[in-house]
Amino acid sequence: MIKYIRKINLHLYKILFISIIISLLSCNSTTGVDTSTYGLIIPGKSVNGIKL
């Protein structure tokens, strides 16, 4: 009985490990950064698109 439970636990750990690896590999999301205002400085108004 104990060998059977250990075998099941081993299989569950393998499945968990594989699913974590797959989920991490599928996370290739890129953040959309607006570079049109990058480095733009308007004296007294904004720096890099951040209003003062």
MITI-260010 format. One record per atom (N, C-alpha, C): atom name; x, y negated, z negated; residue in three letters. Coordinates in Angstrom, 3 decimals. Atoms other than C-alpha are relative to their C-alpha. Example, Ala and Ser with C-alpha at 12.3 -4.5 7.8 and 13.67 -1.06 7.14 Angstrom:
2
+------+----------+----------+----------+------+
| name |        X |        Y |        Z | resn |
+------+----------+----------+----------+------+
|    N |    0.890 |    1.190 |    0.000 |  ALA |
|   CA |   12.300 |    4.500 |   -7.800 |  ALA |
|    C |    0.900 |   -1.200 |    0.000 |  ALA |
|    N |   -0.820 |    1.190 |    0.060 |  SER |
|   CA |   13.670 |    1.060 |   -7.140 |  SER |
|    C |   -0.770 |   -1.090 |   -0.730 |  SER |
+------+----------+----------+----------+------+
***
This chain:
52
+------+----------+----------+----------+------+
| name |        X |        Y |        Z | resn |
+------+----------+----------+----------+------+
|    N |    0.825 |    1.196 |    0.000 |  MET |
|   CA |    0.000 |    0.000 |    0.000 |  MET |
|    C |    0.865 |   -1.256 |    0.000 |  MET |
|    N |   -0.865 |    1.175 |    0.084 |  ILE |
|   CA |    2.791 |   -2.423 |   -0.914 |  ILE |
|    C |    0.746 |   -0.202 |    1.318 |  ILE |
|    N |   -0.680 |    0.110 |   -1.290 |  LYS |
|   CA |    4.663 |   -1.647 |    2.332 |  LYS |
|    C |   -0.933 |   -0.592 |    1.043 |  LYS |
|    N |    0.985 |    0.506 |   -0.941 |  TYR |
|   CA |    1.483 |   -2.383 |    4.267 |  TYR |
|    C |   -0.193 |   -1.506 |   -0.190 |  TYR |
|    N |    0.168 |    1.424 |    0.299 |  ILE |
|   CA |    1.032 |   -5.757 |    2.528 |  ILE |
|    C |    1.237 |   -0.781 |    0.439 |  ILE |
|    N |   -1.233 |    0.671 |   -0.426 |  ARG |
|   CA |    4.689 |   -6.663 |    3.155 |  ARG |
|    C |    0.051 |   -0.121 |    1.514 |  ARG |
|    N |   -0.003 |    0.017 |   -1.464 |  LYS |
|   CA |    4.281 |   -5.761 |    6.819 |  LYS |
|    C |   -0.950 |   -1.080 |    0.514 |  LYS |
|    N |    0.966 |    1.035 |   -0.386 |  ILE |
|   CA |    1.208 |   -7.989 |    7.092 |  ILE |
|    C |    0.583 |   -1.379 |   -0.276 |  ILE |
|    N |   -0.593 |    1.291 |    0.328 |  ASN |
|   CA |    3.000 |  -10.850 |    5.321 |  ASN |
|    C |    1.097 |   -0.369 |    0.986 |  ASN |
|    N |   -1.064 |    0.252 |   -0.961 |  LEU |
|   CA |    5.967 |  -10.507 |    7.669 |  LEU |
|    C |   -0.586 |   -0.451 |    1.336 |  LEU |
|    N |    0.646 |    0.381 |   -1.249 |  HIS |
|   CA |    3.675 |  -10.698 |   10.687 |  HIS |
|    C |   -0.619 |   -1.389 |   -0.109 |  HIS |
|    N |    0.582 |    1.329 |    0.191 |  LEU |
|   CA |    1.888 |  -13.723 |    9.254 |  LEU |
|    C |    1.076 |   -1.074 |    0.012 |  LEU |
|    N |   -1.102 |    0.957 |   -0.016 |  TYR |
|   CA |    5.213 |  -15.490 |    8.674 |  TYR |
|    C |    0.518 |   -0.208 |    1.418 |  TYR |
|    N |   -0.446 |    0.122 |   -1.386 |  LYS |
|   CA |    6.251 |  -14.743 |   12.251 |  LYS |
|    C |   -0.972 |   -0.854 |    0.805 |  LYS |
|    N |    1.020 |    0.768 |   -0.717 |  ILE |
|   CA |    2.976 |  -16.113 |   13.599 |  ILE |
|    C |    0.043 |   -1.463 |   -0.428 |  ILE |
|    N |   -0.086 |    1.365 |    0.500 |  LEU |
|   CA |    3.257 |  -19.194 |   11.392 |  LEU |
|    C |    1.221 |   -0.712 |    0.566 |  LEU |
|    N |   -1.231 |    0.588 |   -0.521 |  PHE |
|   CA |    6.850 |  -19.829 |   12.479 |  PHE |
|    C |   -0.136 |   -0.320 |    1.490 |  PHE |
|    N |    0.166 |    0.223 |   -1.435 |  ILE |
|   CA |    6.003 |  -19.445 |   16.163 |  ILE |
|    C |   -0.974 |   -1.141 |    0.267 |  ILE |
|    N |    0.969 |    1.071 |   -0.212 |  SER |
|   CA |    2.976 |  -21.735 |   15.886 |  SER |
|    C |    0.584 |   -1.362 |   -0.369 |  SER |
|    N |   -0.648 |    1.264 |    0.362 |  ILE |
|   CA |    5.036 |  -24.419 |   14.127 |  ILE |
|    C |    0.966 |   -0.425 |    1.096 |  ILE |
|    N |   -0.935 |    0.311 |   -1.077 |  ILE |
|   CA |    7.721 |  -24.224 |   16.815 |  ILE |
|    C |   -0.749 |   -0.495 |    1.239 |  ILE |
|    N |    0.781 |    0.417 |   -1.169 |  ILE |
|   CA |    5.117 |  -24.478 |   19.582 |  ILE |
|    C |   -0.590 |   -1.383 |   -0.205 |  ILE |
|    N |    0.591 |    1.312 |    0.245 |  SER |
|   CA |    3.413 |  -27.445 |   17.943 |  SER |
|    C |    1.056 |   -1.102 |    0.005 |  SER |
|    N |   -1.057 |    1.002 |   -0.020 |  LEU |
|   CA |    6.725 |  -29.255 |   17.476 |  LEU |
|    C |    0.517 |   -0.242 |    1.412 |  LEU |
|    N |   -0.455 |    0.166 |   -1.375 |  LEU |
|   CA |    7.753 |  -28.623 |   21.063 |  LEU |
|    C |   -1.014 |   -0.732 |    0.861 |  LEU |
|    N |    1.029 |    0.663 |   -0.793 |  SER |
|   CA |    4.445 |  -29.941 |   22.369 |  SER |
|    C |   -0.185 |   -1.464 |   -0.399 |  SER |
|    N |    0.102 |    1.396 |    0.436 |  CYS |
|   CA |    4.832 |  -33.250 |   20.496 |  CYS |
|    C |    1.028 |   -0.849 |    0.745 |  CYS |
|    N |   -0.895 |    0.848 |   -0.766 |  ASN |
|   CA |    6.401 |  -35.370 |   23.181 |  ASN |
|    C |   -0.671 |   -1.328 |    0.300 |  ASN |
|    N |    0.713 |    1.251 |   -0.209 |  SER |
|   CA |    4.264 |  -38.446 |   22.738 |  SER |
|    C |    0.975 |   -1.171 |   -0.016 |  SER |
|    N |   -0.812 |    1.207 |   -0.042 |  THR |
|   CA |    5.838 |  -41.726 |   23.688 |  THR |
|    C |   -0.856 |   -1.161 |   -0.467 |  THR |
|    N |    0.733 |    1.167 |    0.468 |  THR |
|   CA |    4.867 |  -44.959 |   22.074 |  THR |
|    C |    0.025 |   -1.053 |    1.087 |  THR |
|    N |    0.101 |    1.049 |   -1.016 |  GLY |
|   CA |    3.665 |  -47.633 |   24.413 |  GLY |
|    C |    0.459 |   -1.329 |   -0.579 |  GLY |
|    N |   -0.545 |    1.257 |    0.484 |  VAL |
|   CA |    5.838 |  -50.651 |   23.747 |  VAL |
|    C |   -0.136 |   -1.031 |    1.097 |  VAL |
|    N |    0.143 |    1.089 |   -0.959 |  ASP |
|   CA |    4.983 |  -53.903 |   25.458 |  ASP |
|    C |    1.314 |   -0.762 |    0.071 |  ASP |
|    N |   -1.307 |    0.641 |   -0.145 |  THR |
|   CA |    8.337 |  -55.090 |   26.758 |  THR |
|    C |   -0.079 |   -1.301 |    0.782 |  THR |
|    N |    0.127 |    1.228 |   -0.785 |  SER |
|   CA |    6.924 |  -58.034 |   28.701 |  SER |
|    C |    0.349 |   -1.234 |   -0.832 |  SER |
|    N |   -0.322 |    1.157 |    0.845 |  THR |
|   CA |    7.424 |  -60.340 |   25.697 |  THR |
|    C |    1.243 |    0.245 |   -0.843 |  THR |
|    N |   -1.187 |   -0.319 |    0.793 |  TYR |
|   CA |   10.577 |  -58.702 |   24.345 |  TYR |
|    C |    1.074 |   -1.053 |    0.229 |  TYR |
|    N |   -1.055 |    1.000 |   -0.082 |  GLY |
|   CA |   13.186 |  -61.337 |   23.585 |  GLY |
|    C |   -0.515 |   -1.389 |    0.331 |  GLY |
|    N |    0.589 |    1.290 |   -0.323 |  LEU |
|   CA |   10.786 |  -64.180 |   24.348 |  LEU |
|    C |   -0.122 |   -0.831 |   -1.268 |  LEU |
|    N |    0.054 |    0.891 |    1.163 |  ILE |
|   CA |   11.249 |  -67.045 |   21.902 |  ILE |
|    C |   -0.591 |   -1.328 |    0.455 |  ILE |
|    N |    0.611 |    1.298 |   -0.245 |  ILE |
|   CA |    8.944 |  -70.044 |   21.984 |  ILE |
|    C |    0.155 |   -0.789 |   -1.296 |  ILE |
|    N |   -0.282 |    0.745 |    1.236 |  PRO |
|   CA |   10.258 |  -72.597 |   19.455 |  PRO |
|    C |   -1.271 |   -0.536 |   -0.655 |  PRO |
|    N |    1.142 |    0.464 |    0.777 |  GLY |
|   CA |    7.683 |  -73.289 |   16.743 |  GLY |
|    C |   -1.270 |    0.796 |    0.211 |  GLY |
|    N |    1.227 |   -0.742 |   -0.277 |  LYS |
|   CA |    5.177 |  -70.793 |   18.161 |  LYS |
|    C |    0.148 |    1.496 |   -0.235 |  LYS |
|    N |   -0.118 |   -1.452 |    0.142 |  SER |
|   CA |    6.451 |  -67.207 |   18.426 |  SER |
|    C |    1.422 |    0.465 |    0.247 |  SER |
|    N |   -1.276 |   -0.669 |   -0.199 |  VAL |
|   CA |    9.457 |  -64.916 |   18.296 |  VAL |
|    C |   -0.318 |    1.446 |    0.362 |  VAL |
|    N |    0.267 |   -1.361 |   -0.478 |  ASN |
|   CA |    9.294 |  -61.663 |   20.299 |  ASN |
|    C |   -1.478 |    0.354 |   -0.033 |  ASN |
|    N |    1.435 |   -0.263 |   -0.041 |  GLY |
|   CA |    5.542 |  -61.996 |   20.620 |  GLY |
|    C |   -0.697 |   -0.085 |   -1.338 |  GLY |
|    N |    0.600 |    0.132 |    1.333 |  ILE |
|   CA |    4.981 |  -62.505 |   16.869 |  ILE |
|    C |   -0.254 |   -1.476 |   -0.252 |  ILE |
|    N |    0.359 |    1.403 |    0.214 |  LYS |
|   CA |    3.099 |  -65.730 |   16.232 |  LYS |
|    C |    0.416 |   -0.454 |   -1.386 |  LYS |
|    N |   -0.443 |    0.560 |    1.281 |  LEU |
|   CA |    4.523 |  -67.928 |   13.510 |  LEU |
|    C |   -1.116 |   -0.740 |   -0.692 |  LEU |
+------+----------+----------+----------+------+
***
